Amino acid sequence: MTEKFRRIDKQYVLSDSSVNVYGFRLLTEGYQPEQFQKNPIGYYMHRREDGIALKWEDIKIEDDRIVGVPVINLANERGEQIGTEAENGFLNAASMGHIVVLEYSTDEAMMLPGQTGPTITKWYNKECSLVDIPGNNNALTCLYDANEHVINLADIGAGGDGLLTIGDKLKADQEAAKQEVLDGVQLIAEKARHLAAENKLLLSDLAALKQEMSMLVEARDSKDILLLLERALEDKKITVALKALLAQDYAANREGLIKLLAAMPAYRSITEQLKMTSEQTEANWTWDDYEQNDPAGKKLKDLRANDPNKYRELFDKKFNA
């Protein structure tokens, strides 16, 4: 019986605490391996659409490194080539993918030279791919929160202090907005008591206080609307342009905006968007496009089997012009 897998007799470094090409770093001491060990799969170059290329064995932490040994899935169309490249030393790097952030820190004291993003202090991954270059800019290596929302590094940034969980920033902004309104109300109440004590609470003063109260409530609603739109943008429900338009149209209709955002569909992941774009443009591919976008030749094989006339047309344009 033909073996369906090949264990590579080589230990790979899956991650360490150094700064990666995206400007943030993953602390080895904060790694939660239990989640990944339940299903320790990997792809080739993070391309989920090409199927599972490998699984990892002997995952462990040695000093500041997370290491493991790959077992290649020979049933995958590219499995034989991946195994050969790994054994011959041409595929030497591993790259953590679909990283779920549980806690992070923006404390500058924890940052290393060249670090521009946060320090991820508690995390786990859902896959780990074999790649030609670790931290490859072509790999769709995103950070996610516990609810599978993509995290925008620009939003959490660096330069704060202490440990934060994802969502803490939004909660802090909401609490600050509420506290600002409460402080304003308390100040107005103090003014009212002072005027009443001196028997100077005139109708004009009362009207001014009511107007000030209305302005505070309006300011609170404006802040809530901004926070709602920021969350919708983070969840990929709206674009930056639509955010500006909604902020203008719903400036005085907070409840209407809440209903509208609740009815909007969930975001599409980057992989789904890329796949849709690829399917839309593939109909116009030339022979060179197929070779460039699909080095393994799978799509050309499928085209020859399913649409031989188009295959012959592309072949003639390329080689019999």
Buried (B, 14 or more C-beta within 10 A) or exposed (E): EEEEBBBBEEBBBBBBBBBBEBBBBBBBEBBEBEBBEEEBBBBBBBBBEBBBBBBBEEBEBEEEBBBBBBBBBBEBBBBEBBBEBBBEEEBBBBBBBBBBBBBBBBBEEBBEEEBEBBBBBBBBBBBBBBBBEBBBEEBBBBBBBEEEBBBEBEEBEBEBEEBBBBEBBBEEBEEEBEEBBEEBBEEBEEBBEEBEEEEEBEEEBEEEBEEBBEEBEEBBBBBBBBBBBBBBBBBBBBEEEBBEEBBEEBEEEBEEBBEBBEEEEEBEBEBEEBBEEBEEEBEEBEBEBBBEEBEEEEBBEEBBEEEEEEBEEBBEEEEEE
